[in-house]
Amino acid sequence: MGGRIKVQGGRPLYGRAQVPPAKNSVLPLLAASVLCGSPAALLGPPRLSDVEDCLAILRAAGCQARWQGPNLLAGGPPSRCRLPQAQAGRMRASILFAAPVLARLGRVETWLPGGCRIGSRPVDWHLSALEQMGARVCQVGQRLVLSAPSGLHGACLSLPGPSVGATETALLAGCAARGRTVVENAALEPEILDLAQFLNRCGGCVEGAGTSRIVIEGGRRLHGTAYRPMPDRIFASTLACAVASARGRVTIAGCSPGLYAPVLDVLEQAGCWVLRGAGWASVGRAGPLRGVGLLETGVYPGLATDAAPLVAAALLSARGQTVLVDHVFEARFGCAGGFEAMGAAVSVRGRTLHIHGGRPLHGADVTAGDLRGGAALVVAALGARGSSRIAGREYIARGYGGLEEMLRSLGARIG
Ligand code: UD1
């Protein structure tokens, strides 16, 4: 799936685009399916390399994992505790499989997860939560072995930070553990709520998801269910930023504008117009954009760290400055070199990207170094004059199913 994405920029986008289910919801739901006694059906998930990697992990654990038309049938009890290094090692979300396999089999052998190079991304909070619930953790090099021969027990967990992944690990472990688990300082992201709703539909008992205190009554027998994962708010943000970059007018359907309100608000402030409805938003740009000053990422409902490079790409040639600070990951703006190659006046200092603005973009040969940074280069290329080639397509394929087709259907020249 390597190769380059070619973009002939400067063509406005028009039409309607349907937002697919969220990758960041589908991956934890696939991990949760390990807890189910019978397979779950996930309805319409995107076909992405990260999803395929999760299916390989499920199969290695002896669970079911197969496409059935547009849906995914996944889960059932695991029978093997050794997870494959290739898939576990290249995807951050692989750590989410540790808790359910451990809880079901009393042991899991996995690997420190890889993923996008946007910062150090340790998993210490996941491991500490599992230790507090009775697991023994042994790490040798990249290899992780967790054991809990007499199962996990509930615990009062206070996460050191509101980590999305560590909250998901705590939910998964808590559902399988004996007794009650309380998670304090839980992440508020809507994907947590989606996971809790799924677990409850499978027979679990999770309360308070979407707030910073989640209570789980563990030890219930879980069964599969049919479930449609929530829409991908970062995909929706990508489309909105693409219109802001390329100009035009697009209705983004199937995703509540409230889920990516900070992105829509910034684009509006920069001079786009935005109409919001129930489950849709229309974004349009006719004239020049203006810089918006200081923007900071934050945990939900703040500006999502994943959206930061996309917003940056939309504002590269705006008149006036924009300063983006990412408080979540220390190396979020690896795409800045690509922006510069397209003629943008940008500089990175630590966690901060300065966009000096005012310069028109031109096409260039650039390289994606991570998922969202790669998508940001596509967004910038759509608004640049001339042709661009973006290498590192495999990064973008990790998180975007059908983005190129969708942009083509809106009038972009991309392939
Ligand atoms: C998830 C998303 C990712 C998004 C991120 C923040 C998925 C599959 N990925 O990633 O797209 O960018 O949330 O919204 O859902 N941390 C630790 N130790 C830990 C865990 C986290 O120090 O054990 C730190 C991280 O280094 C980071 C911060 O906590 O600085 C937040 O990370 P976290 O919320 O865990 O991100 P992910 O769950 O990996």
Residues whose N, C-alpha, C, O or C-beta is under 5 A from the ligand:
A	BS01	UD1	N24 R92 A93 R121 P122 V123 D124 W125 H126 G161 P162 S163 V164 G165 A166 T305 D306 V328 F329
